[in-house]
Amino acid sequence: MSLEKGSRVKIGLPKDYPLDMIENLKRHFAEEKTVRTAYLLWMVRGEEGSFLLVLKTNRDKQIVIPKIGELCWPYLRGRLLDIISLDTAFAQSVTDGLDPFYNA
């Protein structure tokens, strides 16, 4: 995901929360021990909305993120998914004050 400077982004909680996807991710995170913390948000950029999965991982993000994307695919039902690391200022600001759905 790349955001241009000055672009308008709205962040909130998903109205249609994908509980099946969340349960699948929790099981995966507990088994694989690759993710320490995870948040699920809804992001709107312009006219386009997407789930925003924010992760704190203890492994190489280049390996972890594609696998998580594969796990989420069946639950998206045509919606988009962006996955970002919690170690960015943007991710920290949008999750500030929120409870993660997963915390190891």
VEXMI-763666 format. One record per atom (N, C-alpha, C): residue number from 1; residue in three letters; chain; atom name; x, y, z. Coordinates in nm, 4 decimals. Example, Ala and Ser with C-alpha at 12.3 -4.5 7.8 and 13.67 -1.06 7.14 Angstrom:
BEGIN
(1 "ala" "A" "N" (1.3190 -0.5690 0.7800)),
(1 "ala" "A" "CA" (1.2300 -0.4500 0.7800)),
(1 "ala" "A" "C" (1.3200 -0.3300 0.7800)),
(2 "ser" "A" "N" (1.2850 -0.2250 0.7080)),
(2 "ser" "A" "CA" (1.3670 -0.1060 0.7140)),
(2 "ser" "A" "C" (1.2900 0.0030 0.7870)),
END
This chain:
BEGIN
(1 "met" "A" "N" (0.0850 -0.1163 0.0000)),
(1 "met" "A" "CA" (0.0000 0.0000 0.0000)),
(1 "met" "A" "C" (0.0897 0.1228 0.0000)),
(2 "ser" "A" "N" (0.0549 0.2160 -0.0854)),
(2 "ser" "A" "CA" (0.1289 0.3416 -0.0817)),
(2 "ser" "A" "C" (0.0283 0.4560 -0.0762)),
(3 "leu" "A" "N" (0.0563 0.5504 0.0099)),
(3 "leu" "A" "CA" (-0.0276 0.6677 0.0239)),
(3 "leu" "A" "C" (0.0523 0.7889 -0.0198)),
(4 "glu" "A" "N" (-0.0065 0.8656 -0.1105)),
(4 "glu" "A" "CA" (0.0605 0.9878 -0.1522)),
(4 "glu" "A" "C" (0.0421 1.0934 -0.0445)),
(5 "lys" "A" "N" (0.1417 1.1756 -0.0281)),
(5 "lys" "A" "CA" (0.1340 1.2826 0.0712)),
(5 "lys" "A" "C" (0.0148 1.3717 0.0386)),
(6 "gly" "A" "N" (-0.0658 1.3983 0.1414)),
(6 "gly" "A" "CA" (-0.1826 1.4821 0.1239)),
(6 "gly" "A" "C" (-0.3070 1.4077 0.0786)),
(7 "ser" "A" "N" (-0.2961 1.2776 0.0530)),
(7 "ser" "A" "CA" (-0.4150 1.2028 0.0107)),
(7 "ser" "A" "C" (-0.5101 1.1862 0.1291)),
(8 "arg" "A" "N" (-0.6383 1.1841 0.0997)),
(8 "arg" "A" "CA" (-0.7409 1.1729 0.2039)),
(8 "arg" "A" "C" (-0.7720 1.0262 0.2284)),
(9 "val" "A" "N" (-0.7618 0.9891 0.3546)),
(9 "val" "A" "CA" (-0.7879 0.8519 0.3953)),
(9 "val" "A" "C" (-0.8792 0.8563 0.5167)),
(10 "lys" "A" "N" (-0.9830 0.7739 0.5142)),
(10 "lys" "A" "CA" (-1.0714 0.7603 0.6294)),
(10 "lys" "A" "C" (-1.0528 0.6207 0.6855)),
(11 "ile" "A" "N" (-1.0393 0.6130 0.8172)),
(11 "ile" "A" "CA" (-1.0169 0.4854 0.8845)),
(11 "ile" "A" "C" (-1.1255 0.4662 0.9900)),
(12 "gly" "A" "N" (-1.1769 0.3460 0.9977)),
(12 "gly" "A" "CA" (-1.2756 0.3126 1.0998)),
(12 "gly" "A" "C" (-1.2824 0.1630 1.1171)),
(13 "leu" "A" "N" (-1.3811 0.1184 1.1899)),
(13 "leu" "A" "CA" (-1.4017 -0.0248 1.2072)),
(13 "leu" "A" "C" (-1.4934 -0.0755 1.0957)),
(14 "pro" "A" "N" (-1.4723 -0.1980 1.0497)),
(14 "pro" "A" "CA" (-1.5578 -0.2516 0.9435)),
(14 "pro" "A" "C" (-1.7026 -0.2640 0.9904)),
(15 "lys" "A" "N" (-1.7955 -0.2203 0.9057)),
(15 "lys" "A" "CA" (-1.9377 -0.2332 0.9381)),
(15 "lys" "A" "C" (-1.9778 -0.3811 0.9325)),
(16 "asp" "A" "N" (-1.9273 -0.4507 0.8319)),
(16 "asp" "A" "CA" (-1.9547 -0.5935 0.8142)),
(16 "asp" "A" "C" (-1.8293 -0.6705 0.8580)),
(17 "tyr" "A" "N" (-1.8167 -0.6911 0.9898)),
(17 "tyr" "A" "CA" (-1.6950 -0.7510 1.0463)),
(17 "tyr" "A" "C" (-1.6865 -0.8987 1.0074)),
(18 "pro" "A" "N" (-1.5791 -0.9423 0.9419)),
(18 "pro" "A" "CA" (-1.5660 -1.0795 0.8934)),
(18 "pro" "A" "C" (-1.5200 -1.1767 1.0041)),
(19 "leu" "A" "N" (-1.6120 -1.2185 1.0879)),
(19 "leu" "A" "CA" (-1.5773 -1.3024 1.2034)),
(19 "leu" "A" "C" (-1.5093 -1.4332 1.1635)),
(20 "asp" "A" "N" (-1.5540 -1.4951 1.0540)),
(20 "asp" "A" "CA" (-1.4909 -1.6207 1.0101)),
(20 "asp" "A" "C" (-1.3441 -1.5991 0.9745)),
(21 "met" "A" "N" (-1.3159 -1.4895 0.9065)),
(21 "met" "A" "CA" (-1.1774 -1.4591 0.8704)),
(21 "met" "A" "C" (-1.0936 -1.4340 0.9957)),
(22 "ile" "A" "N" (-1.1496 -1.3613 1.0917)),
(22 "ile" "A" "CA" (-1.0776 -1.3303 1.2149)),
(22 "ile" "A" "C" (-1.0463 -1.4581 1.2927)),
(23 "glu" "A" "N" (-1.1424 -1.5482 1.3032)),
(23 "glu" "A" "CA" (-1.1190 -1.6737 1.3748)),
(23 "glu" "A" "C" (-1.0114 -1.7566 1.3057)),
(24 "asn" "A" "N" (-1.0139 -1.7594 1.1725)),
(24 "asn" "A" "CA" (-0.9122 -1.8322 1.0963)),
(24 "asn" "A" "C" (-0.7738 -1.7715 1.1195)),
(25 "leu" "A" "N" (-0.7661 -1.6394 1.1185)),
(25 "leu" "A" "CA" (-0.6381 -1.5725 1.1434)),
(25 "leu" "A" "C" (-0.5880 -1.5981 1.2848)),
(26 "lys" "A" "N" (-0.6764 -1.5926 1.3839)),
(26 "lys" "A" "CA" (-0.6352 -1.6195 1.5221)),
(26 "lys" "A" "C" (-0.5749 -1.7594 1.5352)),
(27 "arg" "A" "N" (-0.6399 -1.8579 1.4733)),
(27 "arg" "A" "CA" (-0.5859 -1.9956 1.4779)),
(27 "arg" "A" "C" (-0.4482 -2.0016 1.4129)),
(28 "his" "A" "N" (-0.4373 -1.9396 1.2970)),
(28 "his" "A" "CA" (-0.3093 -1.9397 1.2250)),
(28 "his" "A" "C" (-0.1995 -1.8719 1.3069)),
(29 "phe" "A" "N" (-0.2298 -1.7548 1.3632)),
(29 "phe" "A" "CA" (-0.1299 -1.6817 1.4413)),
(29 "phe" "A" "C" (-0.0857 -1.7627 1.5633)),
(30 "ala" "A" "N" (-0.1799 -1.8295 1.6292)),
(30 "ala" "A" "CA" (-0.1473 -1.9088 1.7481)),
(30 "ala" "A" "C" (-0.0601 -2.0293 1.7121)),
(31 "glu" "A" "N" (-0.0868 -2.0903 1.5971)),
(31 "glu" "A" "CA" (-0.0093 -2.2080 1.5545)),
(31 "glu" "A" "C" (0.1287 -2.1704 1.5020)),
(32 "glu" "A" "N" (0.1344 -2.0692 1.4186)),
(32 "glu" "A" "CA" (0.2592 -2.0329 1.3505)),
(32 "glu" "A" "C" (0.3502 -1.9435 1.4343)),
(33 "lys" "A" "N" (0.2937 -1.8724 1.5303)),
(33 "lys" "A" "CA" (0.3713 -1.7832 1.6173)),
(33 "lys" "A" "C" (0.4496 -1.6776 1.5389)),
(34 "thr" "A" "N" (0.3906 -1.6313 1.4273)),
(34 "thr" "A" "CA" (0.4571 -1.5317 1.3441)),
(34 "thr" "A" "C" (0.4080 -1.3906 1.3710)),
(35 "val" "A" "N" (0.2882 -1.3776 1.4263)),
(35 "val" "A" "CA" (0.2280 -1.2467 1.4503)),
(35 "val" "A" "C" (0.2091 -1.2274 1.5994)),
(36 "arg" "A" "N" (0.2496 -1.1111 1.6478)),
(36 "arg" "A" "CA" (0.2366 -1.0794 1.7905)),
(36 "arg" "A" "C" (0.1063 -1.0049 1.8190)),
(37 "thr" "A" "N" (0.0681 -0.9127 1.7304)),
(37 "thr" "A" "CA" (-0.0502 -0.8297 1.7491)),
(37 "thr" "A" "C" (-0.1152 -0.8055 1.6134)),
(38 "ala" "A" "N" (-0.2510 -0.8016 1.6121)),
(38 "ala" "A" "CA" (-0.3217 -0.7772 1.4859)),
(38 "ala" "A" "C" (-0.4487 -0.6959 1.5096)),
(39 "tyr" "A" "N" (-0.4717 -0.6012 1.4204)),
(39 "tyr" "A" "CA" (-0.5907 -0.5162 1.4212)),
(39 "tyr" "A" "C" (-0.6573 -0.5275 1.2844)),
(40 "leu" "A" "N" (-0.7905 -0.5175 1.2813)),
(40 "leu" "A" "CA" (-0.8608 -0.5110 1.1543)),
(40 "leu" "A" "C" (-0.9439 -0.3833 1.1518)),
(41 "leu" "A" "N" (-0.9194 -0.3037 1.0485)),
(41 "leu" "A" "CA" (-0.9888 -0.1763 1.0308)),
(41 "leu" "A" "C" (-1.0494 -0.1711 0.8910)),
(42 "trp" "A" "N" (-1.1260 -0.0676 0.8643)),
(42 "trp" "A" "CA" (-1.1785 -0.0405 0.7309)),
(42 "trp" "A" "C" (-1.1189 0.0921 0.6865)),
(43 "met" "A" "N" (-1.0660 0.0950 0.5649)),
(43 "met" "A" "CA" (-0.9994 0.2135 0.5136)),
(43 "met" "A" "C" (-1.0670 0.2561 0.3836)),
(44 "val" "A" "N" (-1.0907 0.3851 0.3694)),
(44 "val" "A" "CA" (-1.1465 0.4388 0.2455)),
(44 "val" "A" "C" (-1.0503 0.5437 0.1918)),
(45 "arg" "A" "N" (-1.0067 0.5224 0.0673)),
(45 "arg" "A" "CA" (-0.9213 0.6183 -0.0047)),
(45 "arg" "A" "C" (-0.9985 0.6603 -0.1288)),
(46 "gly" "A" "N" (-1.0364 0.7837 -0.1341)),
(46 "gly" "A" "CA" (-1.1181 0.8291 -0.2468)),
(46 "gly" "A" "C" (-1.2525 0.7569 -0.2427)),
(47 "glu" "A" "N" (-1.2821 0.6821 -0.3468)),
(47 "glu" "A" "CA" (-1.4078 0.6058 -0.3553)),
(47 "glu" "A" "C" (-1.3873 0.4588 -0.3211)),
(48 "glu" "A" "N" (-1.2625 0.4187 -0.2957)),
(48 "glu" "A" "CA" (-1.2299 0.2769 -0.2779)),
(48 "glu" "A" "C" (-1.2151 0.2405 -0.1306)),
(49 "gly" "A" "N" (-1.2873 0.1363 -0.0886)),
(49 "gly" "A" "CA" (-1.2770 0.0876 0.0484)),
(49 "gly" "A" "C" (-1.2034 -0.0453 0.0527)),
(50 "ser" "A" "N" (-1.1359 -0.0701 0.1642)),
(50 "ser" "A" "CA" (-1.0652 -0.1973 0.1812)),
(50 "ser" "A" "C" (-1.0486 -0.2273 0.3295)),
(51 "phe" "A" "N" (-1.0365 -0.3557 0.3584)),
(51 "phe" "A" "CA" (-0.9966 -0.3931 0.4933)),
(51 "phe" "A" "C" (-0.8513 -0.3522 0.5097)),
(52 "leu" "A" "N" (-0.8165 -0.3113 0.6297)),
(52 "leu" "A" "CA" (-0.6786 -0.2763 0.6612)),
(52 "leu" "A" "C" (-0.6356 -0.3639 0.7783)),
(53 "leu" "A" "N" (-0.5484 -0.4578 0.7511)),
(53 "leu" "A" "CA" (-0.4967 -0.5493 0.8527)),
(53 "leu" "A" "C" (-0.3608 -0.4963 0.8967)),
(54 "val" "A" "N" (-0.3514 -0.4604 1.0233)),
(54 "val" "A" "CA" (-0.2280 -0.4039 1.0787)),
(54 "val" "A" "C" (-0.1648 -0.5092 1.1684)),
(55 "leu" "A" "N" (-0.0399 -0.5446 1.1400)),
(55 "leu" "A" "CA" (0.0266 -0.6548 1.2087)),
(55 "leu" "A" "C" (0.1580 -0.6138 1.2725)),
(56 "lys" "A" "N" (0.1825 -0.6698 1.3889)),
(56 "lys" "A" "CA" (0.3158 -0.6649 1.4484)),
(56 "lys" "A" "C" (0.3670 -0.8074 1.4395)),
(57 "thr" "A" "N" (0.4723 -0.8254 1.3634)),
(57 "thr" "A" "CA" (0.5240 -0.9604 1.3397)),
(57 "thr" "A" "C" (0.6680 -0.9721 1.3874)),
(58 "asn" "A" "N" (0.7050 -1.0928 1.4227)),
(58 "asn" "A" "CA" (0.8417 -1.1175 1.4678)),
(58 "asn" "A" "C" (0.9223 -1.1920 1.3610)),
(59 "arg" "A" "N" (0.8696 -1.1958 1.2406)),
(59 "arg" "A" "CA" (0.9377 -1.2627 1.1293)),
(59 "arg" "A" "C" (0.9462 -1.1677 1.0104)),
(60 "asp" "A" "N" (1.0112 -1.2128 0.9061)),
(60 "asp" "A" "CA" (1.0273 -1.1346 0.7832)),
(60 "asp" "A" "C" (0.8900 -1.1073 0.7211)),
(61 "lys" "A" "N" (0.8547 -0.9802 0.7103)),
(61 "lys" "A" "CA" (0.7233 -0.9407 0.6575)),
(61 "lys" "A" "C" (0.7032 -0.9892 0.5134)),
(62 "gln" "A" "N" (0.8106 -0.9996 0.4375)),
(62 "gln" "A" "CA" (0.8002 -1.0439 0.2980)),
(62 "gln" "A" "C" (0.7533 -1.1887 0.2877)),
(63 "ile" "A" "N" (0.7717 -1.2651 0.3937)),
(63 "ile" "A" "CA" (0.7269 -1.4046 0.3964)),
(63 "ile" "A" "C" (0.5895 -1.4152 0.4625)),
(64 "val" "A" "N" (0.5692 -1.3441 0.5711)),
(64 "val" "A" "CA" (0.4468 -1.3536 0.6511)),
(64 "val" "A" "C" (0.3256 -1.2958 0.5782)),
(65 "ile" "A" "N" (0.3393 -1.1791 0.5190)),
(65 "ile" "A" "CA" (0.2242 -1.1092 0.4618)),
(65 "ile" "A" "C" (0.1590 -1.1839 0.3450)),
(66 "pro" "A" "N" (0.2331 -1.2394 0.2499)),
(66 "pro" "A" "CA" (0.1657 -1.3143 0.1426)),
(66 "pro" "A" "C" (0.0848 -1.4341 0.1943)),
(67 "lys" "A" "N" (0.1360 -1.5043 0.2923)),
(67 "lys" "A" "CA" (0.0642 -1.6190 0.3486)),
(67 "lys" "A" "C" (-0.0661 -1.5734 0.4145)),
(68 "ile" "A" "N" (-0.0611 -1.4630 0.4862)),
(68 "ile" "A" "CA" (-0.1806 -1.4109 0.5523)),
(68 "ile" "A" "C" (-0.2822 -1.3659 0.4476)),
(69 "gly" "A" "N" (-0.2344 -1.3046 0.3413)),
(69 "gly" "A" "CA" (-0.3235 -1.2665 0.2315)),
(69 "gly" "A" "C" (-0.3956 -1.3860 0.1725)),
(70 "glu" "A" "N" (-0.3240 -1.4972 0.1554)),
(70 "glu" "A" "CA" (-0.3847 -1.6216 0.1052)),
(70 "glu" "A" "C" (-0.4919 -1.6724 0.2008)),
(71 "leu" "A" "N" (-0.4655 -1.6663 0.3302)),
(71 "leu" "A" "CA" (-0.5625 -1.7122 0.4296)),
(71 "leu" "A" "C" (-0.6899 -1.6272 0.4283)),
(72 "cys" "A" "N" (-0.6761 -1.4990 0.4008)),
(72 "cys" "A" "CA" (-0.7901 -1.4074 0.4022)),
(72 "cys" "A" "C" (-0.8732 -1.4138 0.2745)),
(73 "trp" "A" "N" (-0.8126 -1.4513 0.1635)),
(73 "trp" "A" "CA" (-0.8765 -1.4447 0.0324)),
(73 "trp" "A" "C" (-1.0188 -1.5029 0.0293)),
(74 "pro" "A" "N" (-1.0434 -1.6236 0.0819)),
(74 "pro" "A" "CA" (-1.1791 -1.6799 0.0723)),
(74 "pro" "A" "C" (-1.2863 -1.6005 0.1470)),
(75 "tyr" "A" "N" (-1.2472 -1.5153 0.2392)),
(75 "tyr" "A" "CA" (-1.3422 -1.4417 0.3223)),
(75 "tyr" "A" "C" (-1.3683 -1.2990 0.2734)),
(76 "leu" "A" "N" (-1.2951 -1.2541 0.1759)),
(76 "leu" "A" "CA" (-1.3040 -1.1143 0.1332)),
(76 "leu" "A" "C" (-1.4285 -1.0838 0.0503)),
(77 "arg" "A" "N" (-1.4797 -1.1813 -0.0212)),
(77 "arg" "A" "CA" (-1.6004 -1.1657 -0.1037)),
(77 "arg" "A" "C" (-1.5927 -1.0412 -0.1930)),
(78 "gly" "A" "N" (-1.4834 -1.0302 -0.2646)),
(78 "gly" "A" "CA" (-1.4670 -0.9208 -0.3588)),
(78 "gly" "A" "C" (-1.4150 -0.7915 -0.2993)),
(79 "arg" "A" "N" (-1.4014 -0.7861 -0.1678)),
(79 "arg" "A" "CA" (-1.3474 -0.6649 -0.1052)),
(79 "arg" "A" "C" (-1.1950 -0.6710 -0.1063)),
(80 "leu" "A" "N" (-1.1333 -0.5575 -0.0991)),
(80 "leu" "A" "CA" (-0.9874 -0.5497 -0.1012)),
(80 "leu" "A" "C" (-0.9304 -0.5642 0.0391)),
(81 "leu" "A" "N" (-0.8039 -0.6029 0.0458)),
(81 "leu" "A" "CA" (-0.7328 -0.6161 0.1723)),
(81 "leu" "A" "C" (-0.5961 -0.5528 0.1589)),
(82 "asp" "A" "N" (-0.5666 -0.4596 0.2476)),
(82 "asp" "A" "CA" (-0.4326 -0.4026 0.2598)),
(82 "asp" "A" "C" (-0.3740 -0.4533 0.3903)),
(83 "ile" "A" "N" (-0.2470 -0.4923 0.3870)),
(83 "ile" "A" "CA" (-0.1792 -0.5414 0.5070)),
(83 "ile" "A" "C" (-0.0563 -0.4548 0.5275)),
(84 "ile" "A" "N" (-0.0462 -0.3980 0.6487)),
(84 "ile" "A" "CA" (0.0686 -0.3132 0.6796)),
(84 "ile" "A" "C" (0.1261 -0.3526 0.8154)),
(85 "ser" "A" "N" (0.2482 -0.3110 0.8368)),
(85 "ser" "A" "CA" (0.3172 -0.3406 0.9618)),
(85 "ser" "A" "C" (0.2870 -0.2335 1.0661)),
(86 "leu" "A" "N" (0.2749 -0.2759 1.1904)),
(86 "leu" "A" "CA" (0.2502 -0.1845 1.3009)),
(86 "leu" "A" "C" (0.3705 -0.0943 1.3279)),
(87 "asp" "A" "N" (0.4854 -0.1237 1.2691)),
(87 "asp" "A" "CA" (0.6042 -0.0435 1.2977)),
(87 "asp" "A" "C" (0.6116 0.0864 1.2171)),
(88 "thr" "A" "N" (0.5029 0.1244 1.1500)),
(88 "thr" "A" "CA" (0.4999 0.2522 1.0784)),
(88 "thr" "A" "C" (0.4226 0.3558 1.1603)),
(89 "ala" "A" "N" (0.4529 0.4817 1.1396)),
(89 "ala" "A" "CA" (0.3835 0.5888 1.2109)),
(89 "ala" "A" "C" (0.2346 0.5899 1.1755)),
(90 "phe" "A" "N" (0.2016 0.5656 1.0480)),
(90 "phe" "A" "CA" (0.0623 0.5617 1.0052)),
(90 "phe" "A" "C" (-0.0135 0.4526 1.0802)),
(91 "ala" "A" "N" (0.0415 0.3321 1.0849)),
(91 "ala" "A" "CA" (-0.0251 0.2200 1.1526)),
(91 "ala" "A" "C" (-0.0424 0.2477 1.3009)),
(92 "gln" "A" "N" (0.0586 0.3037 1.3624)),
(92 "gln" "A" "CA" (0.0488 0.3344 1.5051)),
(92 "gln" "A" "C" (-0.0582 0.4399 1.5319)),
(93 "ser" "A" "N" (-0.0700 0.5383 1.4422)),
(93 "ser" "A" "CA" (-0.1696 0.6433 1.4643)),
(93 "ser" "A" "C" (-0.3117 0.5914 1.4455)),
(94 "val" "A" "N" (-0.3346 0.5013 1.3494)),
(94 "val" "A" "CA" (-0.4716 0.4531 1.3254)),
(94 "val" "A" "C" (-0.5152 0.3464 1.4255)),
(95 "thr" "A" "N" (-0.4208 0.2864 1.4954)),
(95 "thr" "A" "CA" (-0.4570 0.1850 1.5950)),
(95 "thr" "A" "C" (-0.4529 0.2389 1.7376)),
(96 "asp" "A" "N" (-0.4066 0.3625 1.7542)),
(96 "asp" "A" "CA" (-0.3962 0.4212 1.8874)),
(96 "asp" "A" "C" (-0.5319 0.4203 1.9581)),
(97 "gly" "A" "N" (-0.5353 0.3596 2.0748)),
(97 "gly" "A" "CA" (-0.6578 0.3532 2.1547)),
(97 "gly" "A" "C" (-0.7490 0.2368 2.1211)),
(98 "leu" "A" "N" (-0.7153 0.1575 2.0202)),
(98 "leu" "A" "CA" (-0.7971 0.0422 1.9820)),
(98 "leu" "A" "C" (-0.7432 -0.0860 2.0439)),
(99 "asp" "A" "N" (-0.8324 -0.1809 2.0669)),
(99 "asp" "A" "CA" (-0.7909 -0.3126 2.1131)),
(99 "asp" "A" "C" (-0.7666 -0.4020 1.9925)),
(100 "pro" "A" "N" (-0.6550 -0.4749 1.9903)),
(100 "pro" "A" "CA" (-0.6310 -0.5673 1.8803)),
(100 "pro" "A" "C" (-0.7250 -0.6872 1.8890)),
(101 "phe" "A" "N" (-0.7529 -0.7508 1.7751)),
(101 "phe" "A" "CA" (-0.8317 -0.8737 1.7797)),
(101 "phe" "A" "C" (-0.7430 -0.9926 1.8153)),
(102 "tyr" "A" "N" (-0.6113 -0.9729 1.8040)),
(102 "tyr" "A" "CA" (-0.5170 -1.0783 1.8434)),
(102 "tyr" "A" "C" (-0.3984 -1.0130 1.9117)),
(103 "asn" "A" "N" (-0.3579 -1.0726 2.0244)),
(103 "asn" "A" "CA" (-0.2422 -1.0234 2.0981)),
(103 "asn" "A" "C" (-0.1764 -1.1419 2.1658)),
(104 "ala" "A" "N" (-0.0587 -1.1792 2.1180)),
(104 "ala" "A" "CA" (0.0112 -1.2967 2.1717)),
(104 "ala" "A" "C" (0.0793 -1.2628 2.3032)),
END
